Amino acid sequence: MIPSVVIAGTHSGAGKTTVTMGLLAALRRRGLTVQSFKAGPDYIDPTFHRLITGRICSNLDTWMMEAGTIKRLFRRAVEGAQVALIEGVMGLFDGAAGELPGGAGSTAALAALLQTPIVLVVDARSAAQSIAAVVYGFRHLNPALPVAGVIFNRVGSVRHGRMVRQAVEQTCRIPVLGCLPRDAVRPMPERHLGLVSAVERRASLEAYWQRLADVIEEHLDVDFLLEQMTVYAAKNSPREGEPTGNEKNAAGKLKSSAARVAIARDEAFHFYYEDALRDLAERGIEWVPFRPVAGEPIPAGIDGIYLGGGYPELYLEQLAANSAFLQELAYLHRNDMPIYAECGGFMTLCRSIRDSNGREYPLAALVPATCVMGEKRRALGYVTAEIAGDSLLGPRGDRLRGHEFHYSDISFVPGVAPSPAFILTKTSTAGENPESRPDGYSRGSLTASYFHFHFSAFSAAMDHFVDRLSSGRLSAAAPTTRPAASRQGRFVLQGGSGP
């Protein structure tokens, strides 16, 4: 068992992201190879983790994934690492709606599954000795969870920190790893849909992480934390001769050269679970990246297209100007090319996107609808998705678990017959009527929706996806029949070869 720790919070905004990034930067600066993880559905924090550690951050989710999948992904990710840090989600015991405290989807459930100790981050603003009651409650709600220590964030003064530390150490018998001063670290830049995307890599981010590392080393007992992590790892190491499960580390059946799939990867499209891409690659998918925002066309010689989520609404002028990309999408769709699109990709396949200022930009028009950006969030949370009709992900009636998060709405053209990709049902609390509604659009080899899911959690969906791609190679994609882009980026229907 590798020395590991879960950075949990008493609630969202307590400071666990700041502490996690600071510890990652501090440990890297000490020369350690650090593997990071993120609990729950999140695309943004893992990109920051990756820039700090130089290693891909894995998402682990006890609501979307079975225990065996989580353990497999964890074992695979920590290969070659010396320590592991897991950033929690929301408050320690917050999970999916309808779950008891510490149930599926919570940081506590993940820590229990991986037998990893917890560091609890507590916001100390506007309280002193009363914080002991908060820590005591978190410690005793599930006494089986090991707590390696507590960190107090946003402490107002040395005296304030001393009062809080003494109250907790004397009543809760939990080590206090340190106190972070209120103004020691400025918040990360924020903007559209949350933290500024790490895809927009800036020198200021590196400077920010170095400052975080300085603060962590100055105010927290990092040596003691590493000692605690090592002790817990030794306790949970497999006994001699006990199977580790590494022989089951493979995601499933392996294929060779199943299909080449174009994947949009740029500022507008970058919400992908890297473990899922790796598992699909082990099944034979060859990923061929391209950058629509930069004006690049869809690569030639491909068997399918994957448009992930992201921020297409921030790059509408560039996307609308890339006529090679938009017209070729339409051409390939007419020729039954498999196309899978999530959230931002789904939005891009609409006839147009209307931004928050009322300006409308024509786009791919594979989906007979207009996408309208709103000022308020339209959907957030876990959902179960029932496949509405046979699609790239499986037969009608199959169910997947995932999440949604978007600020836009889709308005279909009047008179268009409904053709949803999924029927989504939100998680619900006792006494609630579960909310179900159609989502997305599916036609032929196109599946597009707001729904995000993690391929690694559903082996059957991965196999079905790969089989559809490998069995449906597009003969019309040959250079002699595929339209080419002129210098102006527009298609000419005679002569020339594919881009």
N, C-alpha and C positions, 0 to 999 in steps of 0.2 A: 504494500500500500504506500503510495507516494505521500509525503507530507502535504496535507491539504487543509484549507479552511474556507468556511462560508462566511462572507461578509453580509450580514443581515441588518435590517433596520426595524425600528419600532413602527414606522409608517413610511409611506412615500414622501420623499423630500427630507428625510432625516440626515442624509449625507453619505449613504452607502456607496454611491457612484464616485463621489469625490475621494472617499477613503480607499476604495478599490483601485482606482487609477493611481492614486498616490503610492499605495503599497506596490503595485505592479512596477511603477517607475523606480521606486527605491530598491526593490529586489533585483531588478535588471541592472541597476547601477552598481550593485554589489557583485555583479558577475554571475548571477544565478540564471538558469534557464527556467522561465516561468510559463506555465500553461494556464490560461484563463478560461472561465466558463461563465455563461449568463443563464440564470434561471428564468424560465418563461419565454413568451414570444417577444422578441426584441431584435431589430436589425441595426439599430444605431449604436448602442453601447459596444457591441462586439467589434464594430469597425474601429472604434477608439482603442479597444484592448489590443487589437491586432497591430496597430501602429506602434503601440508602446512595447509590446513583447516580441514582435516579429513572428508570432505564431498565430494561426487561425484560432479564433475563439469559438467554442462550441456552445450551442443552445441546448439546454436540458430542461424538459418540462414533464412533470408527473401527471398532468391531465391529458396532454396530447400523446404521450409515449408510454409504452409498457416498461416495466422495470428492466427487463432484459435488454431493451433497446438503449436505455439510459446507461446501463453498465457497459454495454459494448462501446458506445460512443465515448464514454469516459476513459475506458482502458486504451482505446485507440489514440485519443487525443494526448494522453500524458506520456506516450512513448517518447523517450529522449529528454523529458523534462525532469527538473530536480524538485520543484514545488508546484502546487496548484492552488489557485484562488478562484472561488466561485462567487460571483456577485448575485445577491438575491433579488427578489422582485417584491415590490410593495412592502407591507409589514411582514414580519417573520411568519405569522400564522394566517396571512391572507391568501386564499386560494380561489378556486372557481366558485361561482354562485351556487348555493345549495349544499356546499361542503361544510363540515364542522371545522373549527379552527385547527389549522395544521393539516387539512385534508389535501386532496389532489389539486395540483397547481400551485401549492404554497412552497415557500423556501424551506419551511420546517420539514415537509414531506421529502424534499430532495435531500436535505441533510441527513435525515433518518435512513433513507435508502442507501446512501453512499457511506454512512457511518462516519461523517465528517464533522468536526467540532465547529462551533459557531462563534463568531465575534459579533456582538450586538452593538450597533451604532445608535446612540441616543441623542436626540436634539435637546440640549440643556437650556435653551432659552426660557426665560421667565419662570424658572423653578430652581430649587436647590435641594433640600433634604427630601422633598416629595418625590424626587426622581427615584429614590430607593424603592418606593412602592411600585413604580412602573417596572423597574428591573426585576424586583421580586416576583411580580406577576408573570412576566415573560419567562423567568427561570422556572417557575413552579407549575405553569399551565401544562407543560409536558416535561416532567423531571428527567425522563430518559434521554432527552437531548443534551449532549455535552456542550457546555458553554466555556470556551477558552478564555474569554475576557470581554470587557466592555470598553467602548470608546465614547467619550462625551464630545459632541460637536457643538460649535457655536457658544463656547464658554466665554462669559463676559470679562473675567479677570482671573488673576492667579488665586485670589481669595475665593472667588466663586467656584473655581475648579477644585480647590481644597475641600470646600464644604460638601460638594457633590461626591467627591471621591471617598471621603470619610463615611458619609451616610451609606453608601453602597457597600463598601468593604466591610463595615461593621455589622450590617443587617443582612446582606445577601451572600456573603462569603464567596464573592466572585472577584477575580483579579481585574483591576482597572489598568488598561494598557496605556491610557493617557488621555489628555484633554486638548482638543483643537480650538485655538482662540477664534472668536467670532469673525474677526476681520483678517485672519491669516491668509486666506485664499479667496480670491474673487470667484464668483460663479463662472462656469463655462459660458461662452457666448450662446445665446438662444435665438431661435428664429422659427421659421415656418415648420410646423409639425413637431417642434421639440428642439433637442440639441442640434447645433449646427452639424451638418453631415461631415463625417471624417473623410469622405471622398474629396471634399474641397480642402485638401491638405495644405496647411499653412505653417510657416515657421513659428507663428505665434502659438500654435498648439504644442510644439516641442518645448518651447520656453515655458508654457503653462505647466506641462508635466514635470519639468525639472524643478520648477518652483514647488509643485506639490510634493515631490520627493524630498526636497529640503525641509518642508514643514513636517512631513511624516517622521523623518529621522530626528528632528528636533523635539517633537512633542509626544511621540509614541515610543514604547519600548519594543522595537522591532526584534531585537535579539530574543527577548522573552517569548514573543509570539512564535518565532521559528522553533524555539525549544518546545513549546506546547504542541505545535504541529507535528514535530518529530516524535514526541511521546505518544500522541494519539495514533500516529501512523504505525508505530511499533506494536501497539496493542491490537490493532486491527489487521495486521499482516497475516496472510494465509499461513496455516501451520505447514510444517515440512511434509511434503507428499500430498497436500490438499490441492485439488484442481483449482486453477485460477479462472478458468473460463476463457482463456485466451484462444483455445482451440475453436471457440465459437465466435471469434472476432469478426468473421466475414459477415457482410450484410445479407448474403443470400447467394443464389446461384450466380456464377460468373459467366459472362459471355465475352466474345472477342469481336471487335469491329461491328457492333450491332447497328449503329447509326451515327451520323455526323449531325449535330444540332447547333444551329446558330443561336447564340445567347447574347442579348443586349446587355452591355456592361459599361456604363458611363455615369455622368452626373444625374441623369434622369432615371436610369434603371440600375439599381444596385441592391435591392432588397432580396437577397438569396440566402438560404441556409447552406453554408459551405459543406457541412456534413452530408446534406442531401445530394449536392452536386457530386461529391466524392463517391457516395454509394451508387449513384446512377452511372458514374464513370466506371466503377468496378463491374457493373452489369453490361458494359460495352458502349456507353455513350461517349462520343468524342465531342467535347465542347469547343465550339468555334466562336470566340468572342468578336463582337463588332460594336462600334460606337455611333449610334444614330445621331446624337447631339452634335458630333463632329462632322456630320455630313456623310458618314460612311454608308454604303449600300449593304444589303444583306449578302453575306458571302456566298459564292457559287459552290455547287457540289454538295449541298446539304440535304438532309432528309427530314428536318423539322426545325421549328423556331420556338424559342422560349423568351417571352418578354416578362421580366419580373416587375416587382413594385419599385417605387421610388418617388421622384418628384417631377413628372413630366410637365405639370402645370407651371413650373418655374423656367422651363425651356421651350415654351410653345413656339416662339419665333423660329428657333433653330429646327425643331421637329417639323413644323409646317413647311419650311424651306427645303427640307430633304425629300424632294419628290421621288428620287430614286428609291429610297426606303419605303415611302408610302405607296407608290404605284406597284412596286414589286410585291409588297404584302398582298395587295389585291389580286395580282396575277397569280401568285403562288396559292392563295386561298381558292381561287377559281379552279385551280388544277389539283385541289384536294391535298395540299401540303399540310401535314399536322402542325397546328399552331396552338401553343398553350400560353395564356396570358393571365397574370395576377395583378389585381388592383391597378397600379399605374400603367401596366401593360394593357389591361382591359380598357382603361380610359383612353389610351392612345388609339385603340382599334375602333373607337366611336367615330361618327361622322365629323364631330368637332368637339372642342373643349372651350367653354366660355369661362374666362377667368373672373376673378373677384371684382374687376373693374368693368365688367360687361363686354369686354372684347372677345370676339369669337374667332377661333383658329381652325380651319379645315384640316382634318387628319385622315386616317386610313379608310374609314367608312366600311369596315368589315362588319361592324355591329351597327344596326339601324337605329341609332340613338344619338342624342346630344348629352354630353357630360357638362354639368354646371357646378363650378366651384362655389362653396359656401363659406361663411365666416365662422360658423360653429361646426364642431365635430358631429358627423352624422351617424357614426357607428363605432363602437369600441367593445371588445371582449371576446370571450370564447364562444364558439358556435360548433354545433354538429352539422355536417353537410351531407345530405342525402343526394346522390347523383340522380338528376331528374330524367336523364335519358342516356343510353349507351354513349360513352365518351372516351377521351384519351386516358382518363383515370380509372375507368372501370365500367361495369355494366350498370344499368338502371337499378336503383335500390341500394347499391353499396353505400356504406357510410364512412365518412372521414371526420376527423376532429381537427380543428384549426382555430383561426381567429380572424377578426376584421378590424380595420382602423382606417377611416377615411373621412375627408371633409367635403366630398362631392356627392352629387346625385346623378343618376342616369335617367333620362327621359326618352322613352322609345317613341319612334315615329308612329303617329296615329294609324291604326289599321293593320299594323304588323302583328302577325300571330305570335303569341308568347312562345318562347323557346329557351327557358332558363337552363343554366348549367346545373344549378343545385337548388334544393330547398333547405334553407338555413334555419336552424333552431337554436336560440340563445340558451345558455345555461340559466337556470331559474332557481329561486329560493322556494322554500315550502310555502304553499298557499298561492303562488303565482301561477298563472296560466302560461305555459311555455309559448314564446312568440316564434311563429314560423312564417317564412316568407320566401318567395322565389328570389334568386340572385343570379346575375350574370346572363350569359348568352352562349348557346351551343348550337352549332350547325355543321354537319359533316365532320370534318377533321379539326374543327375549331372549338376550343373550350376556353372561355374567358369569363372572369368574375372578379368581385372584390375579395373573395375568399383566399386567405393565405393558409397553407398547410405545410407540414414538414414531411417530405417524401420518406425520410428514413424511418418514420414511425409506422409506415404502411407498406409492407413488402409486396402485398398483392397489387397495390396501385403502382408501385415501381415496376413490377414485372409487366403489368398491362401496358403501361406507358412505353416501355422499351419495346415490347412486342408490336405495338401499333406503329412505332417509328421504324422498326427494322423490317416490318412486312409491307409497309406502304411507301417504298422508295419511289420518288416522283420522276417518272421518265421524262416529263416535260421540262425538267430542270437541266437537261443537257444543254451545252453551249449553243447548239444549232437551233434550238427552239425557244430558249429563255431570252426575253427582251433585254436589251442592253441600255445603259445610261449614256446619254450624250455628254458633251463637256458642260452643258448647262444643267446636267443632272436630270434630264427628262428622258423618257424612254422613246426609242425609235423602234418600230415594229418590223423593220427589214434590215438584214445585214448585221454585221457585228457579232460579238460574242458576249457572254454574260460577264458581269463585273467580277 
